[in-house]
Amino acid sequence: MMDQRVIRGLPREMSINDVKEGLVSQGIADAEVQQMTSRTTKKPLPHFLVKTKMPEKLLEIQRLAMLTVSFERKKKSTEPSQCYRCQRYGHTQRNSRLAERCVRCGEDHSSTSCSLPAPPTG
């Protein structure tokens, strides 16, 4: 099983290939690397997810591509997932087979077509 770690300290513009090459040069050849993205904006973050069978070797690395980096365990969300389609917990909109339910009034229609005003933000 591959362990997951997050690399912090690299610029968001850095390519995945550069990260992989840096890891290979440090003796980690089996690494799978993905750039993490913001959940809301979907833009790339300056964090890279590394999957490897040698997580203990990652802890020895202090510099990658001449930059100071740190490795952390990927944090699992402590909040239950909520479906934005049916408003129930335990699954996401992508996997929902239930009827659409409005988050504002609880009726069987989308929130965008609800006649109630949106709640104030802030």
N, C-alpha and C positions, 0 to 999 in steps of 0.2 A: 504494500500500500504506500502511496506517495503522500508525504506530508506537505502541507501548504504553509508558506511564509510570505509575508509582505515586505518588499524592499522599500525603504523610505530614504530620501536624500538624493534621488536622481531627478533630473529635469524632465518635465512632461514631454519635451520634444525628443527625448532619447528613443532610438528605435529598439524594438524587441530584439533584433539581431545583435545590436551592440551589447545589450544586457546579457544575452546568451553567450556571446564571445567572451565577455568579462568573467562569467561564471566558469566557462570551460578553462580559461587561463588560470583559474584558481582551483582547478581539479574537480569541478562539478559538471560532468559531461551529460548526465541524464536529465537535466533540468528542462521543464516545460515552463515557458514564460508567457504571461498575458499582461497587457496594460489594463489597469482598472479604470472604470469610467464612473462619472457621477450618475446617481440614480435619477436625478431630476433633469439635468441638462444633457446627459449622455456624452458630455465632453470628456476627453482623456484627463486623468488625474496624474500627479507626479508619483504614483505608487504602482509597483509592478508585483503581480502575484506569481510566485515561483512554486512549482510542484517538483519535489525531488525525493528520492529514497535516502538521501544523505543530509537530513536537516541539521545534524550536529556540525557538519562542515561549514554550513552557512554561518553559524555563530562565530566561527573563527575569522570570517571576512569582515574587515573594517573599511576597506576602500575598494571601489569598483569604478573602473574608467577614470581613475585619478580623483574620485569624489568620495567623501566620507559618507558611508551608508550605515543603516541599521536594519536589522531583520526582526520582524515580530510575527507571532502566530496570527493567522487570520482570525478575526473575532467573529463569532457567530452571533447573529441577532438574538437578543433576549426577548424581543417582542414577537408575538405570533403573527404570521402573515395574514393579511386581510385582503379579500377579493374586492376590487373596486367596481366589479360588475354587479354582484349580488349582495355585497356588504357583509358576507359571512366570513368567519375566521377558519384558518386551516388550509387554505389553498389560495392561489392567485388568479387574477383575471384570465391569464393565458389558459389555465386548466379548468375554468368554470363552465359547467353545463347547466347551471341553474338560471332561472329567469332574472332579467335585469331588475334591480331595485334601486330606487332613488335614495341617496344618502340624506337628503333634506327632509323628506316627508315619509319615506318608507313605502310608498306606493310602487306599483309595477311599471315604472318608466325610468328613463335615464335622468340624471341630475340636470343635464343640459336642457331638457325639455320641461323641467319643473316650473310651475307657476309661482312657487314661493320664492321670495328674494333670497339671494345668497347671504349666508351669515357674515357679519363684519370680520375682517381680518385684522390682526394686530392687537 
